[in-house]
Amino acid sequence: MTTTPREGKTMRTAHVTQSPLRTTRRPTETRPVPGMPAQEAAPPGVSASVPGDSAHEVSAPGVSTPVTSESATHGPSAQGPPAPDLVPAEGFRQAIAKLPTGVTVLTTVTGDSPVGCTANAVMSLSADTPSVLVSLGSHSRTLAAILDTGSFAVNTLSWSQRALTRKFASGSPAERFDGVPWQPERRIPVLSAAGVALVCEVGDTAALLDHTVVVGKVVWLRHTNEAPTVLYGREQYPLGA
């Protein structure tokens, strides 16, 4: 270009040849690193940081970086987390036995005959929609009868009826009701001495592991002031004693 000299001075003009600007396309294999400014890219051979981590953080020696959807393109395929190492079943039984629970007998009918079993995996589900949640082994005869009939009763055992815990847990299914007073409520047998009795219609069910969870919608109830039996450490205790 040509510069104009100031007044009173003479300047030589310099001719500069201006080369046309050339644009260079960035190699397609170089991409911005997630979490870094857009104009900065990871140098060749350096893996991008995991999204959400600072770019300067580096995994400790021996700790692998989680595979992301981006890094999976050039690395091994992503896999789910390994299955956890579970505790021994017997140790779990011993520990869970020290979780205090109430003791109930679940009852229903099959044909014209009452059936039932002891259960302590029973809990309240909702008060706005009065309902309970019970869990039984998926191969339980009582469960099959409950699902077939569509209704059942939850009977909490009072301290005076604690002998029924073993009777309905291990006795012959055909003899469990022998000598046990009960009366039908909505066709379902309810134990006369139950401190609390709830007659339920079957709602949702779900098979989980080796058990089936049943939602019972409460359609009838009765409760007394009888002291209930509490199960703790595989022994029974009267509440309030």
Contacts in CASP RR format, 6 or more apart in sequence:
PFRMAT RR
TARGET T0000
AUTHOR 0000-0000-0000
METHOD contacts of the structure
MODEL  1
MTTTPREGKTMRTAHVTQSPLRTTRRPTETRPVPGMPAQEAAPPGVSASV
PGDSAHEVSAPGVSTPVTSESATHGPSAQGPPAPDLVPAEGFRQAIAKLP
TGVTVLTTVTGDSPVGCTANAVMSLSADTPSVLVSLGSHSRTLAAILDTG
SFAVNTLSWSQRALTRKFASGSPAERFDGVPWQPERRIPVLSAAGVALVC
EVGDTAALLDHTVVVGKVVWLRHTNEAPTVLYGREQYPLGA
1 15 0 8 1.000
1 16 0 8 1.000
1 18 0 8 1.000
2 13 0 8 1.000
2 15 0 8 1.000
3 11 0 8 1.000
3 13 0 8 1.000
3 14 0 8 1.000
5 11 0 8 1.000
30 41 0 8 1.000
30 42 0 8 1.000
30 44 0 8 1.000
31 41 0 8 1.000
31 48 0 8 1.000
32 38 0 8 1.000
32 39 0 8 1.000
32 40 0 8 1.000
32 41 0 8 1.000
33 40 0 8 1.000
33 41 0 8 1.000
33 42 0 8 1.000
33 48 0 8 1.000
33 49 0 8 1.000
33 55 0 8 1.000
34 48 0 8 1.000
34 49 0 8 1.000
34 51 0 8 1.000
34 52 0 8 1.000
34 70 0 8 1.000
35 49 0 8 1.000
35 51 0 8 1.000
35 52 0 8 1.000
35 55 0 8 1.000
36 42 0 8 1.000
36 49 0 8 1.000
36 55 0 8 1.000
42 48 0 8 1.000
47 65 0 8 1.000
47 71 0 8 1.000
48 70 0 8 1.000
48 71 0 8 1.000
49 55 0 8 1.000
49 57 0 8 1.000
50 65 0 8 1.000
50 66 0 8 1.000
50 68 0 8 1.000
51 68 0 8 1.000
59 65 0 8 1.000
65 71 0 8 1.000
67 75 0 8 1.000
67 76 0 8 1.000
67 78 0 8 1.000
69 78 0 8 1.000
72 78 0 8 1.000
97 232 0 8 1.000
97 233 0 8 1.000
97 234 0 8 1.000
98 232 0 8 1.000
98 233 0 8 1.000
100 230 0 8 1.000
100 231 0 8 1.000
100 232 0 8 1.000
101 120 0 8 1.000
101 121 0 8 1.000
101 230 0 8 1.000
101 231 0 8 1.000
101 232 0 8 1.000
102 120 0 8 1.000
102 122 0 8 1.000
102 156 0 8 1.000
102 228 0 8 1.000
102 229 0 8 1.000
102 230 0 8 1.000
102 231 0 8 1.000
103 118 0 8 1.000
103 120 0 8 1.000
103 156 0 8 1.000
103 157 0 8 1.000
103 162 0 8 1.000
103 165 0 8 1.000
103 228 0 8 1.000
103 229 0 8 1.000
103 230 0 8 1.000
103 231 0 8 1.000
103 236 0 8 1.000
104 118 0 8 1.000
104 119 0 8 1.000
104 120 0 8 1.000
104 122 0 8 1.000
104 154 0 8 1.000
104 155 0 8 1.000
104 156 0 8 1.000
104 157 0 8 1.000
105 116 0 8 1.000
105 117 0 8 1.000
105 118 0 8 1.000
105 119 0 8 1.000
105 155 0 8 1.000
105 157 0 8 1.000
105 164 0 8 1.000
105 168 0 8 1.000
105 191 0 8 1.000
105 194 0 8 1.000
106 116 0 8 1.000
106 117 0 8 1.000
106 119 0 8 1.000
106 122 0 8 1.000
106 134 0 8 1.000
106 136 0 8 1.000
106 142 0 8 1.000
106 146 0 8 1.000
106 152 0 8 1.000
106 153 0 8 1.000
106 154 0 8 1.000
106 155 0 8 1.000
107 114 0 8 1.000
107 115 0 8 1.000
107 116 0 8 1.000
107 152 0 8 1.000
107 153 0 8 1.000
107 155 0 8 1.000
107 182 0 8 1.000
107 188 0 8 1.000
107 189 0 8 1.000
107 190 0 8 1.000
107 191 0 8 1.000
108 114 0 8 1.000
108 115 0 8 1.000
108 116 0 8 1.000
108 142 0 8 1.000
108 145 0 8 1.000
108 146 0 8 1.000
108 149 0 8 1.000
108 150 0 8 1.000
108 151 0 8 1.000
108 152 0 8 1.000
108 153 0 8 1.000
108 188 0 8 1.000
108 189 0 8 1.000
109 115 0 8 1.000
109 145 0 8 1.000
109 149 0 8 1.000
109 187 0 8 1.000
109 188 0 8 1.000
109 189 0 8 1.000
110 145 0 8 1.000
110 148 0 8 1.000
110 149 0 8 1.000
114 177 0 8 1.000
114 182 0 8 1.000
114 189 0 8 1.000
115 141 0 8 1.000
115 142 0 8 1.000
115 145 0 8 1.000
115 173 0 8 1.000
115 176 0 8 1.000
116 142 0 8 1.000
116 145 0 8 1.000
116 168 0 8 1.000
116 173 0 8 1.000
116 176 0 8 1.000
116 177 0 8 1.000
117 136 0 8 1.000
117 140 0 8 1.000
117 141 0 8 1.000
117 142 0 8 1.000
117 168 0 8 1.000
117 169 0 8 1.000
117 176 0 8 1.000
118 164 0 8 1.000
118 165 0 8 1.000
118 166 0 8 1.000
118 168 0 8 1.000
118 169 0 8 1.000
119 134 0 8 1.000
119 135 0 8 1.000
119 136 0 8 1.000
120 231 0 8 1.000
121 134 0 8 1.000
121 135 0 8 1.000
121 136 0 8 1.000
121 211 0 8 1.000
122 132 0 8 1.000
122 133 0 8 1.000
122 134 0 8 1.000
122 135 0 8 1.000
122 154 0 8 1.000
123 132 0 8 1.000
123 133 0 8 1.000
124 131 0 8 1.000
124 132 0 8 1.000
124 133 0 8 1.000
125 131 0 8 1.000
125 132 0 8 1.000
125 133 0 8 1.000
125 215 0 8 1.000
125 216 0 8 1.000
129 217 0 8 1.000
130 217 0 8 1.000
130 218 0 8 1.000
131 200 0 8 1.000
131 203 0 8 1.000
131 215 0 8 1.000
131 216 0 8 1.000
131 217 0 8 1.000
131 218 0 8 1.000
132 154 0 8 1.000
132 198 0 8 1.000
132 200 0 8 1.000
132 215 0 8 1.000
132 216 0 8 1.000
132 218 0 8 1.000
133 213 0 8 1.000
133 214 0 8 1.000
133 215 0 8 1.000
133 216 0 8 1.000
134 152 0 8 1.000
134 154 0 8 1.000
134 213 0 8 1.000
134 214 0 8 1.000
134 216 0 8 1.000
135 208 0 8 1.000
135 211 0 8 1.000
135 212 0 8 1.000
135 213 0 8 1.000
135 214 0 8 1.000
136 142 0 8 1.000
136 143 0 8 1.000
136 146 0 8 1.000
136 211 0 8 1.000
136 212 0 8 1.000
136 214 0 8 1.000
137 143 0 8 1.000
137 210 0 8 1.000
137 211 0 8 1.000
137 212 0 8 1.000
138 207 0 8 1.000
138 210 0 8 1.000
138 211 0 8 1.000
138 212 0 8 1.000
141 173 0 8 1.000
143 212 0 8 1.000
143 214 0 8 1.000
146 152 0 8 1.000
146 202 0 8 1.000
146 214 0 8 1.000
147 202 0 8 1.000
147 205 0 8 1.000
147 214 0 8 1.000
149 187 0 8 1.000
149 188 0 8 1.000
150 201 0 8 1.000
150 202 0 8 1.000
151 186 0 8 1.000
151 187 0 8 1.000
151 188 0 8 1.000
151 199 0 8 1.000
151 200 0 8 1.000
151 201 0 8 1.000
151 202 0 8 1.000
151 219 0 8 1.000
152 188 0 8 1.000
152 199 0 8 1.000
152 200 0 8 1.000
152 202 0 8 1.000
152 214 0 8 1.000
152 216 0 8 1.000
153 185 0 8 1.000
153 188 0 8 1.000
153 189 0 8 1.000
153 190 0 8 1.000
153 197 0 8 1.000
153 198 0 8 1.000
153 199 0 8 1.000
153 200 0 8 1.000
154 196 0 8 1.000
154 197 0 8 1.000
154 198 0 8 1.000
154 200 0 8 1.000
155 190 0 8 1.000
155 191 0 8 1.000
155 194 0 8 1.000
155 195 0 8 1.000
155 196 0 8 1.000
155 197 0 8 1.000
156 194 0 8 1.000
156 195 0 8 1.000
156 196 0 8 1.000
156 197 0 8 1.000
156 228 0 8 1.000
156 229 0 8 1.000
157 164 0 8 1.000
157 165 0 8 1.000
157 191 0 8 1.000
157 193 0 8 1.000
157 194 0 8 1.000
157 195 0 8 1.000
157 228 0 8 1.000
157 229 0 8 1.000
158 193 0 8 1.000
158 194 0 8 1.000
158 195 0 8 1.000
158 224 0 8 1.000
158 226 0 8 1.000
158 227 0 8 1.000
158 228 0 8 1.000
158 229 0 8 1.000
159 226 0 8 1.000
159 227 0 8 1.000
159 228 0 8 1.000
159 229 0 8 1.000
159 236 0 8 1.000
159 238 0 8 1.000
159 239 0 8 1.000
159 241 0 8 1.000
160 193 0 8 1.000
160 226 0 8 1.000
161 191 0 8 1.000
161 193 0 8 1.000
161 194 0 8 1.000
161 229 0 8 1.000
162 229 0 8 1.000
162 236 0 8 1.000
164 180 0 8 1.000
164 191 0 8 1.000
165 229 0 8 1.000
165 231 0 8 1.000
165 236 0 8 1.000
167 176 0 8 1.000
167 180 0 8 1.000
168 176 0 8 1.000
177 189 0 8 1.000
180 191 0 8 1.000
181 191 0 8 1.000
181 192 0 8 1.000
181 193 0 8 1.000
182 189 0 8 1.000
182 190 0 8 1.000
182 191 0 8 1.000
182 192 0 8 1.000
183 189 0 8 1.000
183 190 0 8 1.000
183 192 0 8 1.000
184 190 0 8 1.000
185 197 0 8 1.000
185 199 0 8 1.000
185 220 0 8 1.000
186 199 0 8 1.000
186 219 0 8 1.000
186 220 0 8 1.000
188 199 0 8 1.000
190 197 0 8 1.000
190 199 0 8 1.000
190 222 0 8 1.000
191 197 0 8 1.000
193 226 0 8 1.000
194 222 0 8 1.000
195 222 0 8 1.000
195 223 0 8 1.000
195 224 0 8 1.000
195 226 0 8 1.000
195 228 0 8 1.000
196 221 0 8 1.000
196 222 0 8 1.000
196 223 0 8 1.000
196 224 0 8 1.000
196 228 0 8 1.000
197 221 0 8 1.000
197 222 0 8 1.000
197 223 0 8 1.000
198 218 0 8 1.000
198 220 0 8 1.000
198 221 0 8 1.000
199 218 0 8 1.000
199 219 0 8 1.000
199 220 0 8 1.000
199 221 0 8 1.000
200 216 0 8 1.000
200 217 0 8 1.000
200 218 0 8 1.000
200 219 0 8 1.000
201 216 0 8 1.000
201 217 0 8 1.000
201 219 0 8 1.000
202 214 0 8 1.000
202 215 0 8 1.000
202 216 0 8 1.000
202 217 0 8 1.000
203 214 0 8 1.000
203 215 0 8 1.000
203 216 0 8 1.000
203 217 0 8 1.000
204 214 0 8 1.000
204 215 0 8 1.000
205 212 0 8 1.000
205 213 0 8 1.000
205 214 0 8 1.000
205 215 0 8 1.000
206 212 0 8 1.000
206 213 0 8 1.000
207 213 0 8 1.000
227 238 0 8 1.000
227 239 0 8 1.000
227 240 0 8 1.000
227 241 0 8 1.000
228 238 0 8 1.000
228 239 0 8 1.000
229 236 0 8 1.000
229 237 0 8 1.000
229 238 0 8 1.000
229 239 0 8 1.000
230 236 0 8 1.000
230 237 0 8 1.000
230 238 0 8 1.000
230 239 0 8 1.000
231 237 0 8 1.000
END
